[in-house]
Amino acid sequence: MTATLLTRDLAAAHGDRSLFSGLDLVVAPGDVVGLVGANGAGKSTLLRLLAGLTTPEHGEVVLSPATAAIGHLPQEPERRPGESVLTFLGRRTGVTVAQNALDVASEALATGARVGGESADDAYSFALERWLHLGGADLAERADAVTTELGLGVDLSRPMTELSGGQAARASLASLLLSRYDVFLLDEPTNDLDLDGLGRLERFVTGLRAGTVVVSHDREFLERTVTRVLELDLAQQQVSVFGGGYEAYLAEREVARLHAREHFEEYSDRRQSLVERSRMQRSWMEKGVRDAVRKAKDPDKFIKHRHREHAEKQAAKARQTDRMLERLEVVDEPRKEWRLQMEIAVAPRAGAVVATARGLVVRRGAFTLGPVDLQIDWADRVGVTGPNGSGKSTLLAVLQGRLAPDDGAVALGPSVVVGEIDQARSLFTGGTELLRAFADQVPSSSPAEIRTLLAKYALKADHVTRPSGSLSPGERTRAALALLQARGVNLLVLDEPTNHLDLPAIEQLEQALDTYPGTLLLVSHDRRLLDTVSVTRRLVVDAGTVTEVPA
């Protein structure tokens, strides 16, 4: 069925902090609305409101027809212990919930009991229609075909917790491609996808008849898919909808911000002019009063009258100016947007050879990486690309000595100091509070210094005392970036660093990488990042084979 989702005067807050208010939005069939804003602006909160998972502070969300199916796919698909790949796909596509409702209705049909105030016949009819509509009848067959096409290469009965990061990314993409919702709410669907997966996702989203709201920080994906952009501007406390694609949004936003600044400056100049005029008029009025008092005994009544009349005129002018000030429409100064000012601290240079691999082989079950012969020299800037599951993260782990090879030899050069952001952001995933987890990595820094540094990355007092694992993916990524500033490194290893970062932070990262003088190993599927950051070498990893291609 076709469905329309709309909001009226929607508002949300986090604690005592307002996120957004007055949000009016219509998502019609075929619409693809890109939802953008800084981390913490309320994008995921809005998706949960649209999905009916939380209650708004104010306003309402209306789904027409009310029986339509909304699919909310969060940015980190939960891998539950003991849950198979097929069960995961059933949960993400909504088939599992529909199946449970159908089972309840079938049992009620047999006993004649009512279900939620409805007759058993009506409840069963609706449950069956929903199950069929979501694709429950042939999910297993379709899942087998889609996962095979995506190259997942695992038995669907295998537990999700046993999958590698690349395999989990493919399973998450499969769950989306198998979904048959009437409205799609997608939170960072591009994370961890390789270039082939991104292409499949783009074709899926642009081919949907259903309305879609998508949160993404992949600029190329947004440009290729969205028809409108909804911006949550936390700094200005504004909600704005821009027509056209992503590039049109950037241009229109820049013009809007320029006009807002000009409008404020015009108001500020006008107000300052009126204040100065009022001050001058009052000064003249007071001088006229003093002259009138001083000349009060003057026998010439015309002189006395002239001084009194002058004072009254200046008083009238001052009152008129004050009324103009009161009637002047106040224009608030545009607040400056918080911007991450990122730096990468550089350790003294390492030797001429930073890392070497000779006859490197790593075996993980049926997968084999290698043999690899590779040498990374000082100041090499190496871009690493390849499909999910091809061995990119394994290669980085072995080169750093975090994973022992099964055959061959690997060595880091003398004086090499590694700074890494791994794909899982594993330094900040446990139950240790953020301040302690950070301090363990930089024991020479005081708690006050750490708090100050983390605050520059928008991690404030309420963040540093929380368990690291409770932070959002974007917050964990910013903590990892802050760590690069806290300690000097000369070998920078970044595995999908733009995942979960907002757009301003991505731009800051690009600038920081441009000026970083050390050795860089960069794994990314972010097409604009790969175009922006200059590299001197390119490695392509595919099915365990490492090939160097022209940069």
C-alpha positions in Angstrom: 0.0 0.0 0.0 1.0 3.6 -0.3 1.3 5.6 2.9 2.0 9.2 4.0 3.7 10.2 7.2 3.3 13.7 8.5 4.2 15.7 11.6 2.6 18.8 13.1 4.4 21.2 15.4 6.7 18.4 16.6 9.1 19.0 19.5 11.6 16.9 21.4 14.1 17.5 24.2 17.0 15.6 25.8 16.7 16.2 29.5 16.4 20.0 30.0 17.9 20.7 26.5 15.6 21.4 23.7 16.5 19.6 20.5 14.0 20.9 18.0 10.5 22.4 18.0 7.8 23.4 15.5 8.7 20.7 13.1 6.2 20.3 10.2 7.0 17.6 7.7 5.1 15.5 5.0 6.7 12.4 3.7 4.7 11.2 0.7 5.2 8.0 -1.3 8.4 8.3 -3.4 9.9 11.1 -1.3 13.5 10.6 -0.1 14.1 13.1 2.7 17.7 13.5 3.8 17.9 14.3 7.6 21.1 16.2 8.4 22.5 18.0 11.4 25.4 17.9 13.9 25.8 14.9 16.2 23.4 15.4 19.1 21.0 17.6 17.1 18.2 14.9 17.5 18.3 13.0 14.2 18.0 9.5 15.7 15.5 10.9 18.2 13.3 12.2 15.4 13.4 8.9 13.6 12.3 7.1 16.8 9.4 9.7 17.1 8.4 9.1 13.5 8.5 5.3 14.1 6.2 5.7 17.1 8.8 4.3 19.5 8.8 7.4 21.7 6.3 10.1 22.6 7.0 13.7 21.5 7.3 16.6 23.9 4.7 18.4 21.8 2.9 17.9 18.5 1.9 14.8 16.8 2.9 12.2 14.2 0.2 11.0 11.9 0.4 7.9 9.6 -2.1 7.6 6.8 -3.4 5.0 6.6 -2.9 4.1 10.2 -2.4 0.4 9.3 0.6 1.1 7.2 3.9 -0.6 8.1 6.8 1.6 9.2 10.3 0.2 9.1 12.8 1.8 11.5 16.4 0.5 10.9 18.7 1.9 13.6 22.4 2.7 12.8 23.9 -0.2 14.8 22.0 -3.4 14.1 21.9 -5.3 17.4 23.5 -8.7 17.2 21.7 -10.7 19.9 23.4 -13.7 21.4 22.1 -16.9 19.8 20.2 -15.1 17.0 20.8 -16.7 13.6 21.3 -14.7 10.4 17.8 -15.7 9.2 16.2 -14.7 12.6 18.1 -11.4 12.4 16.7 -10.8 8.9 13.2 -11.7 10.1 13.5 -9.2 13.0 14.8 -6.4 10.8 12.2 -6.9 8.1 9.3 -6.9 10.6 8.4 -10.5 9.6 9.1 -11.9 13.1 6.7 -9.5 14.8 4.1 -10.1 12.1 4.6 -13.9 12.5 4.0 -13.6 16.3 0.9 -11.6 15.8 -0.4 -14.2 13.3 0.3 -17.0 15.7 -1.7 -15.2 18.5 -4.6 -14.5 16.1 -4.5 -18.2 14.9 -4.8 -19.4 18.5 -7.6 -17.0 19.2 -9.4 -18.1 16.0 -9.3 -21.7 17.3 -10.6 -20.8 20.8 -13.0 -18.0 19.7 -11.2 -15.5 22.1 -10.9 -11.8 21.3 -7.6 -10.1 20.4 -7.1 -6.6 21.7 -10.8 -5.8 21.6 -11.2 -7.3 18.1 -12.9 -10.4 17.0 -10.7 -13.4 16.3 -11.8 -13.3 12.6 -10.8 -9.6 12.2 -7.5 -10.0 14.1 -6.5 -13.0 12.0 -7.4 -11.3 8.8 -5.4 -8.3 9.6 -2.4 -10.3 10.9 -2.3 -12.5 7.9 -2.5 -9.5 5.5 0.4 -7.8 7.4 2.5 -11.0 7.4 2.0 -11.5 3.6 2.5 -7.7 2.9 5.9 -7.8 4.7 7.0 -10.8 2.8 6.8 -13.5 5.4 5.6 -16.2 3.0 8.8 -16.5 1.1 11.4 -14.7 3.4 13.7 -17.8 3.7 13.9 -18.2 -0.1 14.4 -14.5 -0.8 17.0 -14.3 2.0 19.0 -17.1 0.6 19.0 -15.5 -2.9 19.8 -11.9 -1.6 22.6 -13.0 0.8 24.1 -15.1 -2.0 24.0 -12.2 -4.4 25.7 -10.0 -1.8 28.4 -12.5 -1.3 27.6 -13.0 2.4 28.8 -16.6 2.1 27.5 -18.1 5.4 24.8 -20.5 6.3 21.7 -18.5 7.4 21.5 -20.7 10.6 24.9 -19.3 11.7 24.8 -17.0 14.8 25.1 -13.3 13.9 27.7 -12.9 16.7 30.1 -15.1 14.8 30.1 -12.9 11.7 33.0 -10.6 10.9 32.4 -6.8 10.6 32.2 -7.1 6.8 29.8 -10.0 7.0 27.6 -8.2 9.5 27.5 -5.2 7.2 26.3 -7.4 4.3 23.6 -9.0 6.5 22.4 -5.5 7.5 22.2 -4.5 3.9 20.4 -7.7 3.1 17.8 -7.0 5.8 17.1 -3.6 4.1 16.9 -5.1 0.6 14.4 -7.7 1.8 12.2 -5.2 3.6 8.7 -4.3 2.2 7.7 -1.5 4.5 5.3 1.3 3.5 7.6 4.0 5.1 11.3 3.5 5.6 13.3 5.3 8.4 17.0 4.6 7.8 19.6 5.7 10.4 23.1 5.7 8.8 22.5 2.8 6.4 25.8 3.5 4.6 28.0 2.8 7.5 30.5 -0.1 6.9 29.2 -0.7 3.3 31.7 -1.2 0.5 31.4 0.5 -2.9 29.3 -2.3 -4.3 27.0 -2.2 -1.3 26.7 1.5 -1.6 25.7 1.2 -5.2 23.0 -1.5 -4.3 21.7 0.7 -1.5 21.4 3.8 -3.8 19.5 1.8 -6.4 17.2 0.4 -3.7 16.4 3.8 -2.1 15.9 5.6 -5.4 13.7 2.8 -6.7 11.3 2.7 -3.7 7.7 3.7 -4.1 7.5 4.1 -0.3 8.4 7.4 1.5 11.8 7.4 3.0 13.6 9.5 5.7 17.4 8.8 5.8 20.1 9.9 8.1 23.5 9.8 6.5 26.8 11.5 6.6 27.9 10.1 3.2 27.8 13.2 1.0 27.9 11.3 -2.3 25.0 9.0 -1.2 22.9 12.0 -0.2 23.6 13.8 -3.5 22.6 10.7 -5.5 19.4 9.8 -3.5 17.6 12.6 -1.7 14.8 14.8 -3.1 14.6 17.1 -0.1 16.8 17.9 2.9 15.5 18.4 6.5 18.1 20.2 8.6 18.1 20.2 12.4 20.2 23.2 13.3 21.1 22.8 16.9 23.1 26.0 17.2 20.2 28.2 15.8 17.5 26.0 17.3 15.9 26.0 13.9 14.3 23.4 11.7 14.5 24.0 7.9 13.4 22.1 4.9 15.2 22.6 1.6 13.9 21.4 -1.8 16.1 19.8 -4.3 19.1 17.5 -3.8 22.0 17.7 -1.4 24.2 20.1 -3.4 21.2 22.4 -3.8 20.8 22.3 0.0 24.4 23.3 0.6 24.1 26.3 -1.8 20.7 27.4 -0.4 21.9 27.0 3.2 24.9 29.1 2.5 22.7 31.9 1.0 20.3 31.6 3.9 23.1 32.0 6.5 24.5 34.9 4.6 21.1 36.6 4.5 20.6 35.9 8.2 23.9 37.6 9.0 23.2 40.6 6.8 19.7 40.9 8.3 21.2 40.9 11.8 23.9 43.4 10.9 21.3 45.8 9.3 19.2 45.5 12.5 22.3 46.1 14.7 23.4 49.1 12.7 19.9 50.6 12.7 19.5 50.0 16.4 22.9 51.5 17.1 22.0 54.6 15.0 18.8 55.1 16.9 20.5 54.7 20.3 23.1 57.3 19.4 20.4 59.6 18.0 18.4 59.3 21.2 21.5 59.9 23.3 22.3 63.1 21.3 18.8 64.3 21.4 18.6 63.9 25.2 21.9 65.7 25.5 20.6 68.6 23.4 17.4 68.5 25.5 19.3 68.7 28.7 21.4 71.5 27.4 18.2 73.4 26.3 16.7 72.9 29.8 19.9 74.2 31.4 19.9 77.2 29.1 16.2 77.8 29.8 16.9 77.8 33.6 19.9 80.0 33.3 18.0 82.5 31.1 14.9 82.4 33.3 15.6 85.8 34.7 16.3 87.3 31.3 13.9 90.2 30.7 13.5 89.3 27.1 10.5 87.0 27.0 11.2 85.9 23.4 14.6 84.5 24.4 13.1 82.6 27.3 10.4 81.2 25.0 12.9 80.2 22.4 15.0 78.2 24.9 12.0 76.6 26.4 10.6 75.7 23.0 14.0 74.2 21.9 14.1 72.0 25.0 10.5 70.8 24.4 11.3 70.0 20.7 14.3 68.0 21.6 12.3 66.1 24.3 9.7 65.3 21.6 12.3 64.1 19.2 13.9 61.9 21.9 10.5 60.4 22.7 9.9 59.8 19.0 13.3 58.0 18.7 12.5 55.9 21.7 9.2 54.8 20.1 11.1 53.9 17.0 13.5 51.8 19.1 10.5 50.1 20.7 8.9 49.3 17.4 12.1 48.0 15.8 11.7 44.3 15.2 14.3 42.4 17.1 16.6 40.2 15.1 18.6 37.7 17.1 22.3 37.3 16.2 22.9 34.0 14.4 24.7 31.8 16.8 28.1 30.5 15.7 27.9 26.8 14.9 30.1 24.6 17.0 33.0 23.4 14.9 35.4 20.7 15.7 38.9 22.2 15.6 40.8 19.0 15.1 44.6 18.5 15.3 46.7 15.4 15.0 49.7 15.5 17.3 52.9 14.4 15.5 55.6 12.3 17.2 59.2 12.6 16.0 59.7 10.9 12.6 60.3 7.2 12.5 63.0 5.5 10.4 62.9 5.3 6.7 61.0 2.0 6.8 57.8 2.1 8.9 56.4 -1.4 8.4 57.3 -4.5 6.4 55.5 -7.8 5.6 57.3 -10.7 4.0 55.3 -13.8 2.9 52.5 -12.7 5.2 49.6 -15.2 5.5 46.7 -15.1 7.9 44.1 -17.9 8.0 40.6 -17.4 9.6 38.5 -20.5 8.9 37.9 -20.7 5.2 39.4 -17.2 4.6 43.0 -16.7 3.8 44.8 -13.3 3.5 48.0 -13.5 1.5 50.7 -14.2 0.8 51.5 -10.5 1.1 54.8 -8.8 0.5 54.7 -5.1 1.4 56.8 -2.3 2.6 55.5 1.0 4.0 58.0 3.9 4.0 58.2 7.1 6.0 55.5 9.7 4.9 53.8 7.2 2.6 50.1 8.0 2.4 48.4 4.8 1.5 44.7 4.5 0.6 43.3 1.0 1.1 40.1 -0.1 -0.6 38.2 -3.3 -1.3 34.9 -5.2 -0.7 33.7 -5.9 2.7 35.2 -9.1 4.2 38.2 -9.0 1.7 40.8 -8.7 4.5 41.4 -4.9 4.9 41.0 -4.7 8.7 42.9 -8.0 9.0 45.8 -6.5 7.1 45.9 -3.4 9.3 45.8 -5.5 12.5 48.7 -7.7 11.3 50.9 -4.8 10.2 50.5 -3.2 13.7 51.3 -6.4 15.5 47.8 -6.8 17.0 47.3 -10.1 15.2 50.0 -12.7 14.6 50.4 -14.1 11.1 50.2 -17.8 10.5 53.1 -17.7 8.1 55.7 -15.1 7.1 57.0 -12.2 9.1 55.8 -8.7 9.9 57.8 -5.9 11.6 57.3 -2.2 12.6 60.3 0.1 12.1 62.1 1.7 15.0 60.5 4.6 16.8 57.1 4.0 15.2 54.3 5.3 17.3 50.9 4.1 16.1 47.7 6.1 16.4 44.7 4.0 15.4 40.9 4.4 14.9 39.7 0.9 14.3 36.3 0.2 12.7 34.7 -0.9 16.0 36.2 2.1 18.0 37.1 -0.7 20.5 39.0 1.5 22.9 35.7 3.0 24.0 33.2 0.2 23.9 33.5 -1.3 27.5 31.9 -0.5 30.8 34.8 1.8 32.0 33.8 5.4 32.2 35.1 7.5 29.4 37.4 9.6 31.5 39.1 6.5 32.9 39.3 4.8 29.5 40.9 7.9 28.0 43.3 8.3 30.9 44.5 4.8 30.5 45.8 5.7 27.1 47.4 9.0 28.1 48.6 8.4 31.7 50.7 11.6 31.6 47.6 13.8 31.2 45.7 15.1 34.3 41.9 14.6 34.6 41.4 18.3 34.1 43.5 18.3 30.9 41.5 15.3 29.6 38.2 16.9 30.4 39.2 20.1 28.6 40.3 18.2 25.5 37.2 16.1 25.3 35.1 19.2 25.7 36.7 20.5 22.5 35.2 17.4 20.8 31.8 18.2 22.2 32.1 15.5 25.0 31.1 17.4 28.1 30.8 16.6 31.8 27.8 14.3 31.3 29.7 12.3 28.8 33.0 11.7 30.6 31.5 10.0 33.6 29.4 7.6 31.5 30.5 4.1 30.6 32.3 4.3 27.2 30.0 1.7 25.7 26.9 3.8 26.5 28.1 6.6 24.2 26.6 6.9 20.7 28.8 5.8 17.8 29.5 9.4 16.9 30.6 10.2 20.4 32.9 7.2 20.5 34.4 8.3 17.2 35.0 11.8 18.5 36.7 10.4 21.6 39.0 8.4 19.3 39.8 11.5 17.4 40.6 13.4 20.6 43.0 10.7 21.6 45.0 11.4 18.4 45.4 15.0 19.6 46.4 13.9 23.1 49.4 11.8 22.1 51.9 12.2 19.3 51.8 9.6 16.6 53.9 9.1 13.4 51.9 6.2 11.9 48.2 7.0 11.6 45.9 4.0 10.9 42.3 4.9 10.1 39.7 2.2 9.4 36.5 3.8 8.2 37.1 7.0 10.2 34.0 8.9 8.8 31.5 6.3 10.1 29.2 8.0 12.5 30.9 11.4 12.1 28.7 14.4 11.3 29.4 16.5 8.2 31.3 19.4 9.8 33.6 16.9 11.7 34.3 15.0 8.4 35.4 18.2 6.8 37.7 19.0 9.8 39.1 15.5 9.6 39.9 16.0 5.9 41.7 19.3 6.7 43.7 17.6 9.5 44.8 14.8 7.3 45.9 17.2 4.6 48.4 18.8 7.0 49.5 15.6 8.7 53.2 15.0 7.8 53.6 11.4 9.0 52.7 8.0 7.5 49.1 7.3 6.8 47.1 4.1 6.3 43.6 4.9 5.4 40.7 2.4 4.8 37.5 4.1 3.6 34.5 3.6 1.4 33.7 7.3 1.7 34.0 8.4 -2.0 34.3 12.1 -1.3 36.9 11.5 1.4 38.9 9.4 -1.0 38.7 12.1 -3.6 39.7 14.9 -1.1 42.5 13.3 0.9 45.7 13.1 -1.2 47.4 9.7 -1.1 50.7 8.6 -2.7 49.9 4.9 -2.9 46.7 2.8 -3.3 46.2 -0.8 -2.2 43.3 -2.9 -3.3 42.4 -5.9 -1.2 40.1 -8.4 -2.7 39.4 -12.0 -1.5 42.6 -12.0 0.5 44.8 -10.7 -2.3 46.6 -7.4 -1.9 47.4 -5.5 -5.1 49.0 -2.1 -5.6 47.5 0.1 -8.2 48.4 3.6 -9.4 47.4 6.3 -6.9 
